[in-house]
Amino acid sequence: MEGVLKERANKITEEEFKKNLNELENVETQEEMEKKLDNLMKGGFFLTNWMKSLFNKSSNEEFKAVWLSIDEYKQQAEESLQTSWRILNLPTWRLEKRGSHRGDIVESVNVDQLGKVYRFTGIVDCPAKFLYEEFKNNMAKLPEWNPTILKTEFIKEIGPGVDLSYQVTAGGGRGIIAPRDFVILRRTAALSRDGRVTDTEPYCYMTSGISVQVPGYPPQKDMVRGHNKVGSWVMKPKSTQTSGGKIEECTIFHWLMCCDLKGKIPQFVLDAAFATVMLDYIVHVRKFAAESKAKGLF
């Protein structure tokens, strides 16, 4: 009898879940969607766990990884840097969500062969070079001040400005999207106004990354392995004048993200999760910058 009741509950849950998904697809604003998503999660134990099971289903793909040559890694890293630069400067971005901090916005654009790409833009009150060097040189310390990143492990340096790392990111989507892990091939560089790597008078600083497979880092049984198609943090120097007439350096901060979280996650949930993660992330970046300034680090 207990088995019959559980089967019936699961069937009702699945039907109710699909009904709610259909309703959510017709919402017109981000605020309306988030409200409906909250209501959906209050639908009970079976419904919430059905969503978690669906959204966090691991892939059964066989893990096959071999070390590539240094030149192959360098080529892939350089291509990811240039792809990020090209997408960053596309003219077709459209608004997804505004943040509570003045000027914070999350936008999106659809790119052939990649899909939907998200871009955050906001101002951070610290020099761009300081922030860039922190991301570049102290990657393993990021989880100490940024709770959206649970773990960062350096794997191997490939060459100047090119390395491999393992990362675990916090979950999202009101708790229904579990943490994901990634193996990232990263490229860091100062760029000129036309996107060329430069050592003199940079227009901006970029750290870009794409997912790769390497020996010794297979998907974990208790973790969903995400796939970072293209992603980057871009820091542009900007000078501002205070009310007292003092000139201070700040950063125009961009975060570019195109990520496959795996699992069967509807697009509206991804839109909410990515926008929320980006707007949460910048809060911690600003807090870190303020604390660094108080310590006299810049």
N, C-alpha and C positions, 0 to 999 in steps of 0.2 A: 504493500500500500504506500509506504514511504517513497519507494522508487517511482511509482506512478505520479504521486504528487509533485515530486521534484522535476520529473519530465514535463508535466503540465506547466509548472512554474517557469521552466526554461523556455518552453514554447511560447507562452504568453509574453515573456520578457523579450524574446526575439521579435515577435510581431509588434510589440509596443515600441521597441527600439527603432525598428524600420519606420514606423509611423512618425516618431519624433524626428528622425533624420529627414524625412520628406518635408515636414513642417519647417525645419531649420534651413533647408535649402532655399526657402522662399523669403527669408528675412531680408530687409533692405538696408539696415544699418548695423555697424559693429556693436553698438550698445544693445540693440535688440537681440542680436545673436548671442552675446555673452549672457544676457539675462535668461534666454531660453536654454542655454547650455547649463547654467546653474540649476534651473528647474529640472532638466533632464537627469542631472546627477542626483537629485533628491528623490528620484523615482524608486528607490529601494535597493536592497542588497543585491538582488539578482540582476537588476538592470545595470547598476554601476559596475559589477564584476563582469558582466557580459561585455561592456564597453572596454574595460581594461584588457580582457582576454583578446578581443578583436584587434585593438589598437597596438598591442604589444606582442603580437605573434612573431616568433623568431623564424628566420629563413632556414630551410633545410639544405641549402646549397653546400656542396662539398668544399671544404677549405683546402685550397691549393695555392701555396705561396713560395716564390723563389726570389732570391736576391737579384736585383737588376744591376747593370753596370753603373758606375758613377756618372758616365755621360748620359745614360738613359734617365736617371733620376734628375739630373740637372736640366735636361730638355723638358721633361714633364713639369718641373717646378717653374721653369721660365714661361712655358705655355700657360700655366695657371695664373701667373702674374699678369701676363698680357691679356688673357681672357677677362680677368677681374677689372683691369683698367678699361677695357673696351666697354664692358657692360656698365660699369660705374658712370660712364659719360654718355650713355644713351639718352636721347631726348624724349623718350616715350614713357617715363615713369608716371604712375598714377597713385594718388593717396590711398593708403590703407587705414591709417590711424594717426591721430595727433596725441602727443604725450602731455602730461600736466605741466612739464617744464617748458617755458617759452621757447619756441623754435624747434622742439623735438617732433620729428615726423617719421613715420614708417611708410615707405612706398613700395610698389611692386611693378614688375614688368615681365612679360612672357618672352622667353628667348628660345629660338629654335634649338632642338637637341638637348636642351636643359630643362625647359619648363618654366615654372614661376620662380622668379628671383626677387628677394626682398632687399631693401636698402634703408638703413637707419641713418639719419642726419641730426646732429646736435652739436652744441658747443661745450667744451671742457676747459675749465680755467687753469691751464698749465701749458708750458711750452710743448709743441708737437714732438720735438726731438726727445724730450724727457720721457714722454709717454711711449714713443716708439721704442726707445732703448729698454724700457721696462718690459714691454711685450717681447722684445727680441731676446734679451739677455737673461731675464728672470722668469721664464715661462713656467718653471716648476713651482714658483711661489704664487702663481695666480689664484689657486684655491684658498690661500691664506686670507685674501681680502675680497674674493669674488665667489659667493656661494652658488652662482649659476654654473660654475665649473667645479666638479667634485674631485677630479684627479687629473694631474698632468705628469707624464713620465717621459723623460728624454730617452730616445732609443739609440740614435746614431747621427753623427754629423756627416753629411755627404761632401760638403765643401763650403766655402765662404757664403753665408746667407742661405744655405740649403741644409735642411735636417729632417729627421723623422721623429715623430713623437706619438705617444698613446694618450688619449684623453677620454674622460668620462664627464658627460654633461648632466645637469640636473633635469628632472622631468618637467612637464608642463601641462597645459590644457586642464587646469583645475584639478591636477593630480591624477588624471586618467591616462596620461602619457608617461610611461616609466622612463628612467634614465637611459641614455644611449651611450655606447662607447665607439670610438673612432681611432683609426690609425691614419695619421696625417703626414703628408709630404709638404713641408713648408718652405716658402721662399720669402725672404725679407730683403728690402732694398729701399734706397732713397731714389725718387723719380723726378725727372724734369717735367716741364709743363706738357710735353708731348708724350709722356709715358716712358721715356728711356731711362735706364739705370744711370745714375750720376753720382759723383762724389763732391760736386761743387754746387752751392746754392740750390738745393732741392726745392721743387715746388710742393712736394708732399712725401710722406713716408708710408710704405705699404708692407703689410705682412699678409701673404696669401697662403691658402692651403687647399689640398684636394685629398680625397681618400685613396689609400693604396693598401695592398696586402703585403705583409712581410712575414718571414718565418718566425715562429716563436710567439706570435700574437694572434691565435685563432679566436673566433667568436666564443664568448663565455656562455655557459648554460643558463646563468641567471641574469644575462644582459642581452639587450637587443643591439646588434651591430648596425649602426647607421652608416650612410654613405654621403660624404660631403662632395657634391658635384663641383662646386666652386664657392669660394668664400674668402673674404679679406677684411682686415681692418685698415682703414686709410686715415692718416692724420695730416691735415693741412695747417701750416702755421698761419696765424692771423694776429694782427696787432689791434688792440682796443685802447681807447682813452677813458680813464676813470673820471668820475665827477670832479675830482680834484685836479684833473689835467695830467695825471701820470699815465705813461704809456706802458701797458702790460701785454705780455704774450699769452695767447690762448690757442686752442686747437679746434678746427672744424673736424669733427669726428664722424666718419662714415663706417658703417658695418654692412658688408655685402654678404648675403647668405642664400644659397640654393642647396638644400639638404633633403635627402630621402631618408626619413626616419624609419622606413620599413613599416610592417604592420598595415592593416587596412584602415587607414585614417582618412576620413572625409576631408575635402579641401577646406571647408569652413572651419573645421577644428584646427587645421594647420595654420590658417590665417590668424586665428585668435592666439594660438600657442606661440607662433613666431613673433608676432607683434608684441605680445606680452613679455616674452623673453628678452627681446631687444630693448624695450623700455625699462625693464628691470635691470638689465645689464649695465646700462649707462648710469644708473643711480650709484652702483658700486664703483664704477670708474671715477665718477665725480667725488665720491667720498674718499677714495684712495688719493686722488690728486690733492684734495684739501688737506688731508693728513700729511702728505709728503711736503706740501708747502709749509705747514706748521712746523715740521721738523727741519726746515731749511734746506731741503734737498734740491730746490730750484729757486 
